[in-house]
Amino acid sequence: MLGKKKQKPRRPTGHFDTLISSRTTVEGDVHFSGGLHVDGRIRGKVVADEGTDAVLRVSEVGEVTGDINAPHVIINGTVNGDVYASAHLELAEKAAINGSVYYNLIEMAMGASVNGNLVHQREPVGLLSQDAKSAGAGPKQAPAGDQTAEPEESGDGGKSE
């Protein structure tokens, strides 16, 4: 029984819900969940929905001009912007990133290039924002303190012109 139990895969590798083909250019931000495969061009941010196990794959003919934020990122093309991979980042041999890379786990093939900083983050970015939301007290207290101080200053500033 115990011998048959297999580990779940780190990331889905074969199933991609959305394809941006090589003859397509997207102008603007792209929000997705599931799998996104990019053969074309995206000019804008590419952001995975919070709390999902989304995968972004940029093929060797794909290009993203803007920041990327997803749990699992596989790049074999060009990215002009920062990359935030909260779980796993794979840079294939033809990957070229012009920007900083924030990762938890990285796999980099010979030939891949990063023109920017490599920053290791132990805790995934998505988990940090979820913890802040669930705690509730921390984020609510800081704005409340700011709100009590600012209206008095704003009121005086408005009167004095």
Buried (B, 14 or more C-beta within 10 A) or exposed (E): EEEEEEEEEEBEEEEBEEBBEEEEEBEEEBEBBBBBBBBBBBBBBBBBEBEEBBBBBBBBBBBBBBBBBBBBBBBBBBBBBBBBBBBBBBBBEBBBBBBBBBBBBBEBEEEBBBEBEBEEEEEBBBBEEEEEEEEEEEEEEEEEEEEEEEEEEEEEEEEEE
